[in-house]
Amino acid sequence: MIEQTSNEQIAATYINKALHFLGNESFELRLINPSNGAKGQYAIYSQGRQRDIDTLSTGEHNLVAFLYFMQKMNLYTNAKHLMVIFDDPMNSNDETTQYLMYSYIQNYIYNFRLSV
């Protein structure tokens, strides 16, 4: 359970760093411990206050989901054969974010090739 919590915090840290790198400082993810004891839940914070997830745009939702997926992909760096299909045109994101998302994918592929 400690390892799972650690991995969940690593995911939040990774996503927050990536959001900052992409120039998005309007919100961050924080790992929370809800009263129902569920694990792996995050809250959106903006300027130190919790923000309702419904206030995020579709592009922001997509970006967080993409970054979470890319963080999880880092677990597969030792895989000899890996197929990933992106079936999302990402047109709900602005051009800069699309470019940076493609850059993340290219960087992952480059690092994956180096590790195999």
C-alpha positions as CSV (number, residue, x, y, z in Angstrom):
1,M,0.0,0.0,0.0
2,I,2.9,2.4,0.7
3,E,4.3,1.7,-2.8
4,Q,0.9,2.4,-4.4
5,T,0.7,5.7,-2.5
6,S,4.2,6.6,-3.5
7,N,3.4,5.8,-7.2
8,E,0.3,7.9,-6.9
9,Q,2.3,10.9,-5.5
10,I,4.9,10.4,-8.2
11,A,2.1,10.6,-10.8
12,A,0.8,13.9,-9.3
13,T,4.3,15.3,-9.2
14,Y,5.0,14.3,-12.8
15,I,1.8,15.8,-14.0
16,N,2.3,19.1,-12.1
17,K,5.9,19.4,-13.4
18,A,4.7,18.8,-17.0
19,L,1.8,21.3,-16.6
20,H,4.3,23.8,-15.4
21,F,6.7,23.0,-18.3
22,L,3.7,23.5,-20.7
23,G,3.2,26.9,-19.2
24,N,0.0,26.0,-17.4
25,E,0.1,27.4,-13.9
26,S,-3.6,27.8,-13.4
27,F,-4.1,24.6,-11.5
28,E,-2.3,21.6,-10.0
29,L,-3.2,18.1,-8.9
30,R,-2.9,17.0,-5.3
31,L,-3.2,13.4,-4.0
32,I,-6.0,13.3,-1.4
33,N,-7.3,10.8,1.1
34,P,-11.0,10.9,1.0
35,S,-13.1,10.0,4.0
36,N,-14.4,6.9,2.3
37,G,-10.8,5.4,2.3
38,A,-10.6,5.2,-1.5
39,K,-7.1,5.4,-2.9
40,G,-5.6,7.1,-5.9
41,Q,-7.9,10.1,-5.9
42,Y,-6.7,13.6,-6.8
43,A,-8.1,17.0,-6.3
44,I,-7.6,20.1,-8.5
45,Y,-6.1,23.1,-6.7
46,S,-5.9,26.7,-8.0
47,Q,-4.2,29.4,-6.0
48,G,-4.2,27.2,-2.9
49,R,-7.9,26.4,-3.0
50,Q,-9.6,23.3,-4.1
51,R,-11.3,23.7,-7.5
52,D,-14.2,21.7,-8.9
53,I,-13.1,19.4,-11.7
54,D,-16.1,20.7,-13.8
55,T,-14.3,24.1,-14.1
56,L,-11.5,22.5,-16.2
57,S,-11.9,22.9,-19.9
58,T,-12.1,19.9,-22.2
59,G,-8.5,20.6,-23.3
60,E,-7.3,20.7,-19.7
61,H,-9.1,17.4,-19.0
62,N,-7.4,15.8,-22.1
63,L,-4.1,17.2,-21.1
64,V,-4.2,15.8,-17.6
65,A,-5.4,12.4,-18.9
66,F,-2.6,12.4,-21.5
67,L,0.1,13.3,-18.9
68,Y,-1.2,10.6,-16.5
69,F,-1.1,8.1,-19.3
70,M,2.5,9.1,-20.2
71,Q,3.6,8.8,-16.6
72,K,2.1,5.3,-16.5
73,M,3.9,4.5,-19.8
74,N,7.2,5.1,-17.9
75,L,6.6,1.8,-16.1
76,Y,7.0,0.0,-19.4
77,T,10.5,1.1,-20.3
78,N,11.8,-2.5,-20.1
79,A,9.2,-3.9,-22.5
80,K,10.7,-5.4,-25.7
81,H,7.5,-5.1,-27.7
82,L,5.1,-2.3,-27.0
83,M,2.3,-1.0,-29.2
84,V,0.5,2.2,-28.3
85,I,-2.3,3.6,-30.4
86,F,-3.4,7.2,-29.9
87,D,-6.9,7.6,-31.2
88,D,-7.5,11.2,-30.3
89,P,-6.9,14.1,-32.7
90,M,-6.3,16.4,-29.7
91,N,-8.0,19.2,-31.5
92,S,-9.6,20.4,-28.2
93,N,-6.1,21.7,-27.3
94,D,-4.4,24.8,-28.6
95,E,-1.5,24.5,-31.1
96,T,1.2,25.0,-28.5
97,T,-0.2,22.2,-26.3
98,Q,-0.6,19.9,-29.2
99,Y,3.0,20.5,-30.2
100,L,4.2,19.8,-26.7
101,M,2.1,16.7,-26.4
102,Y,3.6,15.4,-29.7
103,S,7.1,16.3,-28.3
104,Y,6.3,14.2,-25.2
105,I,5.4,11.3,-27.4
106,Q,8.6,11.7,-29.5
107,N,10.7,12.0,-26.4
108,Y,9.2,8.8,-24.9
109,I,9.8,6.9,-28.2
110,Y,13.4,8.1,-28.2
111,N,14.0,7.1,-24.6
112,F,12.2,3.8,-25.2
113,R,14.5,2.9,-28.1
114,L,17.6,3.8,-26.0
115,S,16.5,1.4,-23.2
116,V,15.7,-1.6,-25.4
